[in-house]
Structure formats: C-alpha cells, structure tokens
Amino acid sequence: MSEVPMVDIVVSTFLSLLAIDSPSGKEDAIRQFVVAQLAKENIPFIQDAFGNVYAWVNCSEKPPISFSCHLDTVDLAVGVKPLFEDGLIKTDHTTALGADDKLGVAMALTLMQKRHELGPFGLLFTVQEEVGLQGAKHLGPEILSQLACVFVLDTGKPVGTMIIRAPWKLAVTIAFHGKAAHAGIAPEEGLSAISLASKAINSMQLLRIDDQTTANIGSLHAQGSTNVVCDYAELHMEIRSLEKQRAFAHLEHVRSCCNLACSETGGTFDVSETLSYAGYQVDVSKARQLLRKACNQSGLVCTEISTGGGSDANILREQGIDAVLLGIGYEGGHGVHEQVGLEEIKKLAILVHHLAEVGACSRNQ
C-alpha cells in the first residue's frame, strides 16, 4: 500500500466535499458528486427512494463488509472556508468544518479509487443523519439486504476507537393546559400553562442523571399576548440511557413532576414519547474482531468505549446487522472549532485500508 498518495487523495477529496453545502435535507449536490465519482470509475450502485446510495466495489453481489458514512452536515457547516494551520484542517471559526461526516465520505471515495489493491466491499452513503438518523431508518430492502458487516465512519473520536455501547433515546413532548383569562382585569380567574410548565421543570432531574442516563429540555413554546393568561404551553425534551429501563424510569420521573405541578394548581398535561432509536451493546461480533485485527496490523491501539450519542449504527444494529461505529479523528464536531489533524487522516487511511483487506479475507473464514 502506498500510504502517502492515499492520504493525498483523502485530503483532496475532503476539500472538494467541503466546498459543497449539504445541510440535512439538501444533499442533492453532494449526492450528485458521489454518484459522478462512482459512475466515472464504473462502480455499480443504486439509490433508494429516500435518497440513500449503495455501491458494490470489486463485486456484483452481497459483499463481506461495507463502509458507511452520511452525506449531510449540520446547518452550521455551510459556506465553509477551510484553513491549514499547524498540521490541522480547520475553519475561520465562522462555521463548522463538516468533517462530520464529509471526512467519512472522503475516506469511502478514496477506498473506491484504491480498489485495485483490495478485495470486495460495499459503500453506503446515507442522508439526513443529523436530523434523527432518517436515512438509515428509511433504507430500502434493496440496500438492507446487502449489509452484513458494516463499519460506520462517523464519530469524533481518535482513530482506532470503536463504540461498543450506545444509548436508547426517547423524544418526549409534554403539553400543559391552563385556563385563559384577562391578565389585567381578572388574572386570578386564569391558570398559566407557562407557570405549570415552570413548576414541573423546577422539580425535574435534568442533564446528567447518572453515569448512563441524561435528560435535556430543548424548548418550551407558548404563544399569546401579555394581556392574556397563557392557557397552553408545549415542552420538548429528550431522555437517553445506555439501559432501556433507566430511560423509561426517568420518563416516569418526568411524568410524576408534571402530575405534582398540575395537582397543586388544577391544570392538566399530556405526555407523548417516541423511541428515536434503540441502544445497543456489541458483544460477540465479526466486525469487532476485524477491527481489532486491522488496528493490530496498523500499529494502532484499539480502544473500545461507550457513547452518549446515536448514529446510523444504532439503526443498522436494530435491523440485525453487525455494525460498529468507528472514530475518524476529527474534534469539536457541530461547532466552529471543529478540526481534524493530518496525522489522524493518515492513521484513518491506513486503518480503513487494512479493514478492507481483512474484511475481504474473512469471506472464506
């Protein structure tokens, strides 16, 4: 393997991708770029109804391994002006960089260009990952049927890191119902839904609950005039935990706080929850074994950790697919200080190349 040219390809492709704005739901331009690269190299691919793309490299049937990345970025990674400084690729601090996940996309496209050195593998490009893993949730059967052992190139951890445990996530909406009244003439006849929500929130355990569980309120909405006692307020929050039962136990805590607030004042509330994604724990896994082997061959320490974040790996594992999430070396994702070091890109190129090699060899094992 010629390491330096491969790194050059990754960096060059990465910079080309950074010039293409692709916030969630607006991935057409970057998808066209990817599809054009695949077509140029005569790589067979399909696009499902939701906009996800899957390509077969060095094969025409289900490959032994696949590499996955997502095409979208957060809204802050628009109009990126990348800078090179002290061995880092960063921004001018007015936008996010978009290494999450354009670095993963660049790595996937580089593997495609280096395919003559490798065996069979697949490439999965999903959309709308940043807004609830929507692309992965809507993968068509024509793509899902091709996925066996998947390496998801998408987390801001050092290269060599594997996420072996990820959380369950609940999206929770709470509607508080009060009573409208004239705020100047008869405020005592009213019941403020905003006050109800405030009382409930004040008694809730939020943010870090324990070493496995978090809870956060994202917004509290109430509309109206100052001369009317507000009769409706809506709260949106999330609960995450590495253990399913802890997530639902904390939901019951939230419900009890709302019940207490309303019982004291006479208001009412409604709670609705949706499972955004299921958590997972990787135990016996071919993907885990292959990554350990590839790290050893690459001279990297394989670090196995838990995370509080979700990724396409959550959705794929829920589908029964052996997927693991890998660190790709960037730092500060989603913020204006997002950056990635050239040394991490070099490590990533070496590791992924070895993964493609050991993955191909595993077909007959």
Disulfide bonds with the S-S distance in Angstrom:
none
